[in-house]
Structures are given as C-alpha cells and as structure tokens.
C-alpha cells in the first residue's frame, strides 16, 4: 500500500484559513475594486457556503462579523441586497440555520425532499403534527400564494391540533402553532423567507412566501445534481471549504449530518483517480493527529506556495472556520465554547466571546459588547493564550471597533 503524504499541522492550519478566505491576502474578486458590496458578499458565501444566522447582536450580528473578517467595511444594507434583493443567498439549514449560497440549492433541495423521512424523534413529531393538520398546511401555502410575502403574525391559526412540543418553552398557543408549521414548511421546501424588513438578520421581522418566490427568477446556472451524486459532490464541496479535514469534520460542516455512507464516499473520492487524497497531519508536538485527513488534490499540490497568514482579526463565535469545536481544538489547539446560554456563575470565558486570530493561530478571547450609546467597544475580559498576544488582540479589536463605528476600545480586565 502506498504511503500517504504527510503535512505539518501548521500547513494544515494555513490551508484551512486560505480555504475560508482568512489567509494572508483578500482573495481575488473580494476587493473593493471587484464590484459593490452585495456582489462581494455573494462571492464570499459562494466560497464558504453559508453565513450562520444568530439573533444575538451584542457586538454585531454574526453574519456581519463573518463578513467584516473577510471584506473589512461592509454594511447591513449590502447584505440585505445580496440576500433579498438579488437573491444570491437564501435562508435554509446549512450546518445551522443560515443564509446559503443559491448555487448550492440542489444540495438543500435534497434535504427538503427527505427531511420528513428521517428516523429522529423530531421528524416523528413533525409527521404526526402534519398528519393532523394537513388542511392547515395547505391553507397557509394557499394564503402565501395569494397574498405573500406576509409576517407570521398575519397568518391565521386554523390548526386542527396545536403544536404540543415546546421550542424554547412549553407554551402551547396559536402563535407557536403557526410558527412551528411555518418552520416545517420551510424545512420541507414549501415556503421560504422573502425578507426581514430593514434588518437581514432580525428574526422578528421575517416575511414568508412560497420558496420559489424567494429564489432568483432565472436558475439556469444552478444545475440539478442526481441523488446518486449528492453525497459525493457535497463531500468534495465541504473538504474544499475546510482545506483539510477528517470524516467527522466533514460530517459537522456544510450539509451537517446529511452524508450517506460518508466513510465509503471518502474512500471512493480518495482513490487513485479521485479528486481527494488522504493525508497525515503531524501535530506541533511531533505526534500524528488522529486521522486520516483528506484534502483536494489540487489544494494539496499548491499548499506549499500559500503565503503565511498575517492578519489580526476578531472573529464571530459562529465563524465557519471554527464552528466545529472539536476540529478547532484538534487543529488550532483552541478550546472554543459558546456560553451564551450558560448561567453567568458557570461561565469560564464570558457571554459573547470573540476568538482573536493572529496570523495562523487563535491567541485570545474577548468577552465583548458594543455600547452603542457611548460609542465604545467594551471588552469585559480579554483572555490571552499567552502574554505576548496582547498587541495582536488590541490591533484586532481596534479594527473591529472602527468597522462597527465605535470610537474606542475599553478593556476592563486582562486574564
């Protein structure tokens, strides 16, 4: 058996950062000279697959933080135009609820067709609810066809049986029943989010419509993918986004948990004539990281020519480059946690913690909040991986403050 190539973890990190557009330079087509903000946003999402949506706006909503890290100054109006004006993006479930690139629609349609057939308890509850409320589902779709787009509050609860399973609470109400029905119709591809009013990331402002009216009128460039090729193509796309990845990394990324026979697919794709190749990754301590890892052959062939990363950035806690905590710990040696829903006395790092990237290492965490009234980016605690990271963290936070329109950064505590 031929020995697989070996790369150091430092090169694997470099490949991961370049794959995500966080390498040494702004990728081609993303610069201010390459079109308006909406066009550049579309190119970013084409490359990284999605912008995860999250309602928390302590510093800024996560999609804007992800875009700031890659594009610099970009405003919410440009994101709104890309998603709901030009429809280069649409809302669906990628590795989480996200703004997805429209060119990836075939992958997501595959999930829409199969969502109810899953063997999970959630899908079983959904099947039972839809069986009881088939007429209600049809009436919602009919109302949207005739009068959409509409907010959920404008839709009448005509359910035969209410939704009995709490979402964040155990409340049973007409509003929750309508919301859950819309959620199921969204997951199964019947309806979509037409827009979100003035804010492209505000959950409460969603207006619903038929999915086909939430997509571009001309989809001739989005070629369908046969079902037999979906997993293969999705794996190739995910590995390209990750740079270098193990099977569990792929499973947690892009079309999360939707890879049929992932081990078999990786083996087939990394065969002698396949687009992927297996690699071994040697850790910083000299030991091999548990693998195998995989990379696209074309990426591995050019990896040695990649420029070392030099950028200092404050990243969204939901950034695609580190949304998989296990991978982040293995590859970057960085313990990334989300503690928003952890009771304050039990938090280790803080409420809304921004990882700080210095070149090719994650070197700090900033528990930050944008105080819009005073125009200050407050850092309640700056956690440094080592004392030498202070300057890098300050530079990254100063840059973020400028992008958010804050006049100052105030670090209240360093740990």
Secondary structure in CASP SS format (residue, H / E / C, confidence):
PFRMAT SS
TARGET T0000
AUTHOR 0000-0000-0000
METHOD secondary structure of the structure
MODEL  1
X C 1.00
X C 1.00
X C 1.00
X C 1.00
X E 1.00
X E 1.00
X E 1.00
X E 1.00
X H 1.00
X H 1.00
X H 1.00
X H 1.00
X H 1.00
X H 1.00
X H 1.00
X H 1.00
X H 1.00
X H 1.00
X H 1.00
X C 1.00
X C 1.00
X C 1.00
X C 1.00
X C 1.00
X C 1.00
X C 1.00
X C 1.00
X C 1.00
X C 1.00
X C 1.00
X C 1.00
X H 1.00
X H 1.00
X H 1.00
X C 1.00
X C 1.00
X H 1.00
X H 1.00
X H 1.00
X H 1.00
X H 1.00
X H 1.00
X H 1.00
X H 1.00
X H 1.00
X H 1.00
X H 1.00
X H 1.00
X C 1.00
X E 1.00
X E 1.00
X E 1.00
X C 1.00
X C 1.00
X C 1.00
X C 1.00
X C 1.00
X C 1.00
X C 1.00
X C 1.00
X C 1.00
X H 1.00
X H 1.00
X H 1.00
X H 1.00
X H 1.00
X H 1.00
X H 1.00
X H 1.00
X H 1.00
X H 1.00
X C 1.00
X C 1.00
X C 1.00
X C 1.00
X H 1.00
X H 1.00
X H 1.00
X H 1.00
X H 1.00
X H 1.00
X H 1.00
X H 1.00
X H 1.00
X H 1.00
X C 1.00
X C 1.00
X C 1.00
X E 1.00
X E 1.00
X E 1.00
X E 1.00
X E 1.00
X C 1.00
X C 1.00
X C 1.00
X E 1.00
X E 1.00
X E 1.00
X E 1.00
X E 1.00
X H 1.00
X H 1.00
X H 1.00
X H 1.00
X H 1.00
X H 1.00
X H 1.00
X H 1.00
X H 1.00
X H 1.00
X H 1.00
X H 1.00
X H 1.00
X H 1.00
X H 1.00
X H 1.00
X C 1.00
X C 1.00
X C 1.00
X H 1.00
X H 1.00
X H 1.00
X H 1.00
X H 1.00
X H 1.00
X H 1.00
X H 1.00
X H 1.00
X H 1.00
X H 1.00
X H 1.00
X C 1.00
X H 1.00
X H 1.00
X H 1.00
X H 1.00
X H 1.00
X H 1.00
X H 1.00
X H 1.00
X H 1.00
X H 1.00
X H 1.00
X H 1.00
X H 1.00
X H 1.00
X C 1.00
X C 1.00
X E 1.00
X C 1.00
X H 1.00
X H 1.00
X H 1.00
X C 1.00
X C 1.00
X C 1.00
X C 1.00
X C 1.00
X C 1.00
X C 1.00
X C 1.00
X C 1.00
X C 1.00
X C 1.00
X C 1.00
X C 1.00
X C 1.00
X C 1.00
X C 1.00
X C 1.00
X C 1.00
X C 1.00
X H 1.00
X H 1.00
X H 1.00
X H 1.00
X H 1.00
X H 1.00
X H 1.00
X H 1.00
X H 1.00
X H 1.00
X H 1.00
X H 1.00
X H 1.00
X H 1.00
X C 1.00
X C 1.00
X C 1.00
X E 1.00
X E 1.00
X E 1.00
X E 1.00
X E 1.00
X C 1.00
X C 1.00
X C 1.00
X C 1.00
X C 1.00
X C 1.00
X C 1.00
X H 1.00
X H 1.00
X H 1.00
X C 1.00
X E 1.00
X E 1.00
X E 1.00
X E 1.00
X H 1.00
X H 1.00
X H 1.00
X H 1.00
X C 1.00
X C 1.00
X C 1.00
X C 1.00
X C 1.00
X C 1.00
X C 1.00
X C 1.00
X C 1.00
X C 1.00
X C 1.00
X C 1.00
X H 1.00
X H 1.00
X H 1.00
X H 1.00
X H 1.00
X H 1.00
X H 1.00
X H 1.00
X H 1.00
X H 1.00
X H 1.00
X H 1.00
X H 1.00
X H 1.00
X H 1.00
X H 1.00
X C 1.00
X C 1.00
X E 1.00
X E 1.00
X H 1.00
X H 1.00
X H 1.00
X H 1.00
X H 1.00
X C 1.00
X C 1.00
X C 1.00
X C 1.00
X C 1.00
X C 1.00
X C 1.00
X C 1.00
X C 1.00
X C 1.00
X H 1.00
X H 1.00
X H 1.00
X H 1.00
X H 1.00
X H 1.00
X H 1.00
X H 1.00
X C 1.00
X C 1.00
X C 1.00
X C 1.00
X C 1.00
X C 1.00
X E 1.00
X E 1.00
X E 1.00
X E 1.00
X E 1.00
X E 1.00
X E 1.00
X C 1.00
X C 1.00
X C 1.00
X C 1.00
X C 1.00
X E 1.00
X C 1.00
X C 1.00
X C 1.00
X C 1.00
X E 1.00
X E 1.00
X E 1.00
X E 1.00
X H 1.00
X H 1.00
X H 1.00
X H 1.00
X H 1.00
X H 1.00
X H 1.00
X H 1.00
X H 1.00
X C 1.00
X C 1.00
X C 1.00
X C 1.00
X C 1.00
X C 1.00
X E 1.00
X E 1.00
X E 1.00
X C 1.00
X C 1.00
X C 1.00
X C 1.00
X C 1.00
X C 1.00
X C 1.00
X C 1.00
X C 1.00
X C 1.00
X H 1.00
X H 1.00
X H 1.00
X H 1.00
X H 1.00
X H 1.00
X H 1.00
X H 1.00
X C 1.00
X C 1.00
X C 1.00
X C 1.00
X C 1.00
X C 1.00
X C 1.00
X C 1.00
X C 1.00
X C 1.00
X C 1.00
X H 1.00
X H 1.00
X H 1.00
X C 1.00
X C 1.00
X C 1.00
X C 1.00
X C 1.00
X C 1.00
X E 1.00
X E 1.00
X E 1.00
X E 1.00
X E 1.00
X E 1.00
X C 1.00
X C 1.00
X E 1.00
X E 1.00
X E 1.00
X E 1.00
X E 1.00
X E 1.00
X E 1.00
X E 1.00
X E 1.00
X E 1.00
X E 1.00
X C 1.00
X C 1.00
X C 1.00
X C 1.00
X E 1.00
X E 1.00
X E 1.00
X E 1.00
X E 1.00
X E 1.00
X E 1.00
X E 1.00
X E 1.00
X C 1.00
X C 1.00
X H 1.00
X H 1.00
X H 1.00
X H 1.00
X H 1.00
X H 1.00
X H 1.00
X H 1.00
X H 1.00
X H 1.00
X H 1.00
X H 1.00
X H 1.00
X H 1.00
X H 1.00
X H 1.00
X H 1.00
X H 1.00
X C 1.00
X C 1.00
X C 1.00
X E 1.00
X E 1.00
X E 1.00
X E 1.00
X C 1.00
X C 1.00
X E 1.00
X C 1.00
END
